[in-house]
Amino acid sequence: MKVENKTVLITGASRGIGKSIAEEFAKNGANVAFTYLSSVEKGQALEVELAQYGTKIKGYRSDASDYASAEQLVTDVVADFGNLDILINNAGVTRDTLLMRMSEEQWDDVLRINLKSVFNLTKAATKPMMRAKAGSIINITSVVGLMGNAGQANYSASKAGILGFTKSVAKELGSRNIRSNAVAPGFIETEMTGELNEEQLKEWTKSIPLKRAGQAKDIANACLFLGSDASSYITGQVLVVDGGMLM
Ligand code: NAP
């Protein structure tokens, strides 16, 4: 699971899963570049917090859903860190509502922030990865991209889109030694799921064989594996981390 001296770029790390991924990579000796958008204070605080691990750390305020910003971000990261070994596309949002009530804006926002961002960053990051003839891309999808969920037609579609994208990139870039995999979290306790009410929480937990919600660190550990050389013969896969919910 060695990621020592590797440079990782993580989108959306001001809180939740992205923050935990940044912490675990820094603890394990990686140089960490990460982004945030609206939570500027939290992003700046994370840069200070991660400094204790002694590797190079830098936070960037960058909108993953904007193509030009994504290209600029990768240029800046390569200039600051010298290389880019691992990209983790984590930034994501929900705009949940039933299809009958879903506005065009709610659809467009979720597809742009969750799916187009993955295209933006991956396209930009593959340039330095191709030059280095190595790279690992990890896309955070969701179990609902595999099974659907009432009230999340936009979100499920964006996460299912990530799966097709992940596998296509694996086929296109395998010959360049660039791997592309997805991690599909189940129910993980973060601010995103904090929006659910007591009743919804009970329903989710009932359907999980391990009978508990997952923690952000469970997803970070899966990313450590897929980012490290321990997974060097794994590409085009979806690693489901859901306490057995989807079996
Ligand atoms: P979260 O707590 O809501 O955090 C989302 C992060 O994304 C924040 O750091 C936010 O940064 C960032 N972000 C949002 N829009 C952005 C943009 N346009 N550009 C850059 N960053 C942006 O969510 P989470 O629960 O940690 O989820 C992280 C990922 O896991 C998401 O892709 C989510 O879909 C996926 N996931 C989560 C669960 C779960 O149970 N929690 C389950 C399955 C999948 P700012 O606050 O700075 O804007």
Residues whose N, C-alpha, C, O or C-beta is under 5 A from the ligand:
A	BS01	NAP	T11 G12 A13 S14 R15 G16 I17 G18 Y36 L37 S38 S39 S62 D63 A64 S65 N90 A91 G92 I113 I140 T141 S142 P185 G186 F187 I188 T190 E191 M192 T193
